Amino acid sequence: MKKYRNKTPEEVMKLVTIEIIERAIRLGRKKNRKIFISKTSGGKGTDVETLNPKTEEGKENLKKFLTPVRRHYTFSGLGSPEEKNAINWRILNLPYRRRLLLLFQVAVSFFLKGIPSKNKFYRWMGIHVGKGSEIMQLVWLDHFRPELIFIGENTLMGAFTRLTVHAYEGAGKFRYGLIEIGNNCKIGAGTGMGPIIIEDNVRTLPGATLSPYFSRLKEGSIVGWNPPNVKEIKKTQ
């Protein structure tokens, strides 16, 4: 989307968070629920009503809350699905039309080959893709908030790679964060990751799982595992 283009990850995170807070205020009033946002995954958080950017006090509170901008936030208080006044976390995140469009775009992207036109398609979705990067078929880039995904230049994303910017934790609680992948990286087929910073020239071996084990991978790192021990049976004569 245009409003997210040419912005830093922190700027995008701030815009996304304000959007969700504003939706949380409207839906909370409609459903008569208190919704909270937290800077950690375990904290009770802050009542979104106190962060209303349409009031002077709320605007000042919101500015303080988002200084500095964190790499991930957690929303809670939406209620369990069986409660009559529960708020669906998907609805809180995005309006119906946007969710439907993204679902269609992700389905199409699965079958596109790693060609320049595919990068343009991802940028249309809101994902930040650098020049010269190649994203293979059957790569899943999270449609929850695709604008939170940043992929550098000349980076390869192997088939079946999964980038997830959100996690639903049940009982009306979810969190989301930024994924940043640097330049000249080689992400092996089947690699899975959540919110993370991957610096330049990093390589992951096929099938590697990065989250929740790593929050940052330093430049030049190679991520994989120790090969299993192989014991050969001695043949008896």
Residue, then its C-alpha position, 0 to 999 in steps of 0.5 A: m500500500k502506498k502509505y507504507r512505501n519508502k518508510t522505515p520499519e519503525e515508521v511502518m510499525k507505528l502506523v500499523t499500531i495506531e491503525i489497530i488502536e483506532r479500530a480497537i477503540r471503535l470495536g471496544r465501544k461497540k461491544n462494551r469491552k476494554i481492550f489492552i495493548s502491551k509492549t510485552s507478551g505477558g503484561k496486562g497492558t494499557d487501555v486503548e481508550t487512554l491512547n485515543p489520538k482524537t483527544e489531546e490527552g490521548k494523543e499525548n499518551l499515544k506519543k509517549f507509549l510509542t516512544p520508542v517504537r517497539r518491534h512487537y506489541t500484544f493486544s488482549g481483552l478481546g474475549s473468548p470466541e464463545e462470549k457474546n460480546a467477544i471481538n474477533w482478532r482478525i476483524l480488529n486487525l483489518p477490515y473485511r475487504r482488505r482481508l479478502l483481497l490479501l487472502f486472494q493475493v497470497a493464494v496467487s503468489f504461491f504459484l508465481k515463479g521467482i521473477p521480477s513481476k512477482n516482486k511487483f506483485y508483493r509490493w502491491m500487497g504491501i511487502h517491502v522487497g528489494k531489487g534483485s531479490e528472488i522469492m520462489q514458488l510456495v513461499w508463504l509471506d504472512h497476509f496478517r500485516p504484509e507491510l511488516i515484512f522487509i526483504g533486502e536486495n539480492t536475497l533468495m527465499g527458498a520454496f516452502t519458506r514461511l514468514t509469520v509476523h503474528a501469533y494468536e494466543g487464544a482467549g482473545k489475545f494476539r501479538y505481531g512484530l517486524i520481520e527484517i531480512g538484509n541484503n544478499c541473504k540465502i534463506g533455505a527451502g522450508t525455513g520458518m521464522g517469526p519477528i526477527i532481524i536478519e542482517d546481511n549475508v546470512r544463510t539458513l539451511p533447508g528446514a531451519t526454524l528460527s523462531p522463537y530461538f533467535s531475535r537477531l542473526k548477525e551478518g554472515s551467520i549460517v544457521g542449521w543444525n549438527p548432522p545426526n550421528v551415523k553408526e554403521i553396522k559392522k558386517t560379520q563373516 
